Amino acid sequence: MSTAHQGMTRRSLLAGATAVAAAAATGTTASAAPTGSEVPGIWREFTRTPFTHPQIPYVGRAGCLRGAARFPRRPVVADVRDHGAEPDGSTDCAPAINRAVAAAGKAGGGTVTIPPGTFRIDGLIHIGYDNVVLRGAGSGRTTLYATKSLTELIGVYGSRYGGTKSAWSWAGGLIWLAPTARWDSLVAAIRAQAWPFEGWTGNRRDEWEPLTAVQPARQGDWTVTVADPSRLRPGRLVLLRIADDAAHTLLQHMSGDGPGPAAYYWQDKTKLLSYVPYEWPVRVAHVRGRRVTLERPLPLDLRPEWNPQFTTHVRELTGSGVEGLTLDVMDTPQSPHLLDKGYNGVALQCAYDCWVDDVTVRNVDNGFGLVAASSCTLRRTKVGGRGEHHPYFCREGSHDNLIEDFTIEQRTVPAPEGTQLHGINVEGLSSYNVWSRGDMQMGTFDSHRGLPFADVRTDITVNNNGRHGGDANAGPLYGARFTHWNVRVTNRRAGLVKIDGLAPYSATVGVNEVTEFDQTDVPDFTGDLHARLELYPTTDRIRPRNLYEAQREL
C-alpha cells in the first residue's frame, strides 16, 4: 500500500471509525444515532483493515467515475426529431435515433434528446461512440415502444457451450451500449453462428498483447511495480490479466484459500475454466518510474505462478449513458427457460465509466445487463410488466459496477409454465459489484455459479421467491467475500440471502429471521467456511445502514 493510503487508513479510518459507524448512511451525528441501532463488530474490524478484510470487500469506489454522485452533463447536439423521429405510433424511429447518435459520436460526443411522447422502434438502438448520452424527458414522459426481438433483428444466438439454449437469455439489449468495432464483430459472429466469447479480448479471446509484467503484490495494494512502464500513462485503461496454474491455486485464492478450496475438484468444471484468465480493467492513476498507482486497489493477490501482467484489450466504450426514458416492449408471452427470443432491455458491454439513470423497462425477457462491463452505474432503474427471466444480469467478468435505487416490480400476469425467475444475477468471475437500496417485489439474490466473488448486496427489501441457476460445470455458487448487509426478507425465505452456511469467507449481517424452504443448497466447499453471521435476526437496526455508502464515507 502506498504511503498516502497508509496515512488515510490510520487517520481517516481508525480515528473516525466510531463516528462513521453511527452516522454513515443516516445523515445523523454519532450522538444522534437512532434509538436501538447496533454497530456490528465486523464493521469495526473493517474500518481497521478496509482493503484486506477477509469477509467484507472494499467497494467504496464501485461505479462510474469511482461512484460519482453526478454524471457528466454533455451539451445537446441533436434532437431525434431533426433526424426523422416522430411520436406518432406508426413511424419506425429506430433509424432516426441511431442517425442522431451517430451524428453526436462523429462530432466528438454530446447529448441526443428525445422529447416527451411515445416513439415506436422496430430495430435496436446502438450507442457505440464515446461521450454520447441518449436522454429522454424522464422515464414517465418519454417512451420507446419496441416491436421486435433480437432474434428477429440479428438472428438466432446459440450457446458457445453447446445445446439448444438461446444466448439471448443472458446477452444483448434493444438499447445496447458497446464500442462500435466490438459490437460489429459480435453481430457478425452471431450471424455466422460462430458463437463468440463476449469480453474484453475479442470473440476468441486473442485480441490483446502484453504491455508489461507486474511484480508480486497483495490484494488491497493500490501501487504495483512493473517491468516496463514505457507504455503506461495516467488515465490509460489497461487490463490486468491473471492466469491460473495447473493446481488451480488462483481459483482457490478467489475462494478464500485453505483446505476447503484445496480439496475441491476443479478439473471437470469446463465452463468455469473457460472464464480464466481473470481480466480486470482499471485506469492508471500515476506512473513514477516503475511504480504504477491504480484508481482502485488490487482485487486479488498477484503471485508469480499466475503470470500477472498489464495487457491491451478491445477498445472500450467510455463516457456514454442513457437517461430519462421507458423502454416498453410489445406484449408477448414470456418464453420457456433458456429459450428467450431477446426482448431485452438495456445492455452495457465492454463499457467503462458509463451509466444508465432514470430508465424503466417493461415486458422484457431480460432487463438490465452488464456483460464484461466495469466501473458502470445503473441508478434509478426499474423492471416491470409481464415478468422476466433475469431482471438484472452481471456476467462475463463484470467488475466494480454499482446498481442503486433499483426496483423489480411484481409481475402483472402469472408466470407461464416452464419459465424461471432469477433476480439480481452475478456470475462468471464477476467481482466487486454492488447492489444498493433495492426494492425487489419478486426475485432472489441470484449467484449463478461461475465463482463470482467479493460482491455486496446492501439495504434491500426482497420478496425472496426466485431461484438461482447455473450449470454444474460452471463450478461454485460463491467465491470469497460476499457480503449481505441490512436485508429485509418479506417472505422470510433464507435461500441465497442468509449465506453463512454456503459462501466461504462471507458476511451475513443485519438480516431478519428467515428459514430454509424451496430451493435449498449445500456448500461447495468442505470444512470451516470462515463465514460470519452478525446481528441476526434483526430488522433494519444495523448501523451503518448501507455498507456501500458507509465505505464511501471512509
N, C-alpha and C positions, 0 to 999 in steps of 0.2 A: 504494500500500500504506500502511496506517495506520502511525503511529509505533510502536505496540506491536508490530505484526507485523514491522516492520523490525528492532526490537530482538531479537525472538525469533529471527529468521533469523540475525542476526550472532552472538548469544551461544550459542543452543542448537544451531544447525545447523553453523555454521562451526567453532566451537571444539570441538564434540563429534563431528565427523564421523568421525574415525578410530576412536574407541571404539565408536560406534554401528555402523559398518560391520562391525567384527569381531564384535560381540556380539549385534546385533539378531536376534531370532527364534531364537536359540540358547540363551539363558539363560546364556551364558558371559561372562566378562570379556574384555577385549581381549587380555590376556596368555595367556588360556586358550583362544584360538580353535583350532578343530580343525586338526590337522596336515594340510597340503596344501590348506587352504582358500585362496581367492583373492578379493580385492576388486576388482571391475572399475573402470576409470577413470570410466565413465559414472556410477557411484554417487557418486564423489567430486564430480563435476560437479553432480549433482542436489542434494547437500546444500548447495551454494553458491547454487543458484537453484531451490528446490523448487517454487515456484508458477508458474514461467515456463520450465522446461526444455523445449527444443524436441522431444525424443523421449519423455520419460517424464512422464506426467500426475501431478499431485498428487491422490492418492486417500485420504489419511490420515484423512479424515472421512467416508468412504463408510459406508453402513449406517444402521440405525435409531438415532436419538438420537446421530448422528455417530459410530457404531461402538461403542456402549456394550457392555461385556463382559457385562452382566446386563440382562435385560429387566425391565420393571416387574412387580411381583407384585400383582395385583389381589385383593381379598378375594373369597372364594367366596360367590356369591349364589344359585346354583341348581345342582341336580343333575338331569341329564336324566331320571332315573327318576321324579322328582317331577312330571314333565310327561308321563309315559306311556311312556317308552322302556323296552324290555325286551330283554336279550341272549338271546332265545330262538330266533333264526333265522327266525322267521315274522312277527313284528311289524314293520311298516314304521315305523322310528324317526325318519325324517326330519322329520315334522311335530312330534314331541315335541322334538327337538333345536332346531328352528327356534323353537318356542314358548319354550324356555328361553333362547335367545339374545335373542329379542325382549324377554323379561321383564328380562334383565340390561341391555339397552340402554335400556329405558324407566326403569329405576332409576338411570340415570346411569353404568352400567358395572359391571364386576366379572367374576369368573371363573365359567364354566359347566363343571362337571366331568362327565366320562364315566368310569365305573368300569371295571375290567377286564372283559373279555368281548368277544363279537362282536355288534355291533348292525347289523341289516340296514337299509339305506336305499334306498327306491325313488324318492327325489327328491334334489335337490341341497340342500346346506347353504349358506345365505347369511348372511354376517356383514356387516351394513350399519350398525352402530352403533359410535360411538367407544368406546374403552377397554373393549371386550369381548374376553375371552380364552376360547377353547374349549380345554379341557385334558383330555386323556386321562391314563391312569395310566402311560403310556410306550408307545413305538412297538412294543414287544414284548408288551404286555399288553392294550391297547385297540385293537380293530379295527372300522372301519366297512366293511361289506360292501355295495358298490354294485351295483345290478342294472339300471340304465337309463342311457342316453346322454343328452347334452344335446340331440341331435336329437329324441329321444322326449319329453323334458321341456319343451323350449322351442320347437323347430321347426328346419326346415332353415335354415342360415345361409350365404347366398351371399357372394361377394366383392364389395366395392364397386367393384372394378376390372373386373368382368365375368367371363365364362367360367363354367365348371361347378365350380370349386373350392369346397370347403367351408371356411368361415372357422373352423369348429370345429377345423381343423388347426392353428390358431395363436391361439385365443382361448377364454376361459371355463374353468371348472373345476367339478367336482362338489362341491368346497369353494371358495366364491367370496367373496373379501373385496372389497367395493366399497361406496361410500356408497349408501344406500338409494335416494335420488332418481335418482342416475346409473344404478344397476342397473335400476330400473324403466323408465327411458327407453330403455336398451339393449334390454331384453326386448321392450318394446312395438314398437320399430323392427324387431327381427328378426322378430317375428310378423307385422308389416305388410309384410315383405320390402322395407323401406326401409333398405338396408344402411348402417349408421352409421359415422362416424368414432368412435374408441373412447377419445379422450383427454380432456384437461383442459378443453376448451372446447365440449363437447357433440357431439351427433350430426352437426351441420352446421358445427361449429367457429365458432359465432356466439354462444355463451353466455359472453360476457365483456364487460367495459367497462374503459376506461383508468383507472388510478389516478394516474399521473404519468409524465412523460417523464424519462428518465435521460440525463445528460450523458455525453460520450465517456469511456471508461475502457479499461484494458488487462486482458487475460487475467491472472488471478492477483491482481488487486486485491480486497481484502476490503471496502473502503468506496467508495461512489459518491455523487455529488451529484445530487439530484433537483430538478425544477422546483417541486414542491408536496408537502411531506411530511405534509399535514394528515390523510391517510387511512392513514398508516403508523404502526405501533406495534410495540414489541418483542414477539416471539412470533407475529406475524401471518404466515401463509403467503401469499406473493404469487407471481405468475407473471411471470418475466422473459421478455418476448416480443421476439424479434429477427427482423425481416423480411429478405428478400433484395432485391436490386436487379436491374435488367434484365440486367446483365452477370454476374449470379450470383457476385458477389465474396464473399458470405457463404459459399457452398458452397466456393469456392476457399480461403477462410480456414480452414474446417473441415478442409481437405485439406492445410494447411500453407503455403498461398500459393506464389508462384513460378511459373516458366514452365510446368511440367507441368500443374498445375490450371488455369492461364490458357488453355492450349491445348485442354483437354478440352471436348468438345461436350456441354453441359448441356441444351440446349434441348429435346431429344426425350425426356428422361428424365422422363416424365409422372408415374410413381408417386413418384419421388424429389421432384419439385417439389410434389407434394401434401402432403409432410411439413412443409414450411416454411409459416409462420414456425416457427423453433425456439422451443420453450416449455420453460422451466426453472423448476420450482417451488423456492422457497427461503424459509426463515424469516428475518424481520428480527431482528437481534440488538440493535442500538442505533439510536436516532434522536437526532441532535444538530443542531438547526437543519435545514439541507437536506442534511446529511451522514448517510448511512444505511450502517450496517455490517451485513453479512450473516453467516450462520453458516458459509458456505463461500466460498472465493474464486471470482471470476468464471470461468466455463468458457471464455469467448471474449472477444476484444476487443469493445468497443461503439463503433461508428462512426456518425456522424450519418446516413449514407445508408441505414442499416439500421433507422432509427426505433426505437431501443431504448426500451422502456417497461415499467413495472410495471403489471400488469392484475389484475383479478379472474379467477375460474375457477369451475368447478363445485365444490360443497362437497366437501372431501376426507374420506376415512376416515383417522382417526389414532388411535394408541394401542391398536390391536387386534392379536390374534395367534391362532395355532393351535399347540398344543403336544402332544407325547406321544401320538401315535396312528398307526395304519396305515390307509390307505385302500386296500382290496383290491377291485378290480373283478372282477365275474363273468367267467369265462373266455370270451373272444370272440376271433376271429381279428383280426389287425391289418389295417386297411383299406388299399386301394391308395393310393399317394401323392396327397395333397391331397384325399382323399375321406373323411377321418376323420369318424366319427359323433359324436365328442365324449365318449368315455370318458376324460375328462381328470381330472387330479389337483387341484392347488391353484392358484388364480389370484388374484393381487392386482392390482386395477385402480383407478386414481385414488386410490391409497393412499399415505400419507406417514407415516413413523415407525411402520410396522407390521412384524410379524415372523412367521416360521414356525420352530419349533425341535423337533427330535427327531420328525420326521414322515417316514414311508415311504409311497410309493405303488407299487402293483403292478398289472400287466396294464392299463396305461393307454395311450391313444393319445398323449397328451402329458402330461408330468409336472408341473413347477412353472413357472408363468407369471408374468411381470412385464409388464403391459400399461399403459402410461402410469402406472407406479408409480415412486416415487422415495424415496430415503432409507429403504429397507426392508432387512431382513436375513433371509436363509434360512440357518439353521445346523443342522448335523447332519441333513441331508435325504438321502434315498436313493430311487432309482428302480430297480425290479426287475420280474421277471416275464417275460412272453412277448415283450417288445420293443416299442419305441415310436418315434414319428416325431420329436418334439422332447422329449428328456428334460428340458431346461430351455430356456425361451424368454424373451427380453428384447427388447421391441419397442415401437413406437408412442411413441417419445420417453420411454424409461425411463432415469433418471439416478441416479447416486450410490448404487447398490444394492451390497450385499455378499452373496455366496454363498460360504460357507466350510464346510469339513468335509463335503463332499458326495461322494456315491458314485453312479455309474451302473454297475449290475451287468451282467454278461454275460447275454444273453437266454437263456431256458430252452428255447426252440424255435427252429428255423431261421426266418430271415426269409422270409415269403411272397413270391412273385414279384410285382413291381410296387410293392413298398413301398420306403421310403427312410429311412435313419437319419441324423440330423444330430448333435447333441451339446449343447454349451453354446452356445446361439444368442444373437446380438446383431444388431440391425438397426434401421432406421428412425430415424436420427439419435440413437440412444441413446448416452449418453456417461458417462464416469467411473464405470463399473461394474467390480466386482472379483470374480473367481473365484479362491478361495484354498484351498489344502490339499484337493485333489480326488483321488479315485481313480476314473478313467474306464476301466472294463474294456471299453468299446466307445464309439464316437462320435468326434467331432472338435471342433476349435475353430471353430465354425460362424459365421463372419461372413457374413451373409445378404444382402449388398448393402444399399442404402438409406443408405450413408455413415455407419455408426457410427464414432465417433472417441473417442480418449482412454480406452480401456478396457484393463484389466490382467488377465492370467491368470498366476498365480504359484504355485509349489510344487505342481505337479500331475503325476501319473503317468497316462499315456494310452496305450491301445491304439488307435492312430490309424487307425480303419477306417471312419469315417463320411464323408459327403460334404456339402459346403455346397450351399445352394440360392440362390434369389433371381432375380427377373425381370430381364432386361436393362434394362428401362425404370426399374428402381429404382436405377440408377447404380452407383458404385464399391463394391467389396467393403470398402474401408477408407478412413477418413479418417486424419488425422494422430494421432500419439502413441498408437498401440497398443504395448503392451509385453508380451512373453512372457518370464518371468523364472523360471529354475530349473524346467525342464520335462523330464521323463523319458519318452521315447517308446519304448515296449516293442517295437513292430514296426518301428521305425526309418523310418517314413514321414514325409517332410518336410512334406507339404502342409498349409497353414493353421497350422502351428506355427512353422517357420522362415520368417519373413515378410520378411526383409531385401530380397528381390527383388520384393516385391509391395506392401508398405504404405509410404506416404510418411511421412517423419519418424517412423519406428518404431524399436523396440529389441528385438532378439532376443538374450537374454543367458543363458548357462548352460544350453544345450540339448545333449544328447548327439548323437553323429553320426547323421545322417539322410540319406536320399536321396529323390529325386522318383519317385513312381510312382502309379498310379491317376489320380485327378482332378488335372490339372496346369494351373495358371492362369498367365496373363500379366498384367503390371501394367496398371492402368487409366491410369496417367499416364506420359507420356514423360519422358525426360531423367533427371537425377540425382534419386533418391528421397530422398536425405539420410537413409537408414536406417542403423542401427548394428547390428553383429554383434560381440559380445564373448564371451569365454570359450567359444568354440565350437571343437571339440566337448569338452564336459566333462560329467560326470555328478555332480550333487549336490555340487559343490565350491565353488559360489559363496557368498560371504558379502557382505551378508546373504542368508540362505536364502529368506526370504519378503519380497517387496517391500512388500506392504501393511503387514505388521507392523512392518517397519523404518520406514516412513513414520510410523506411529503413535508409534513411539519418539521421533521428532523433535518 
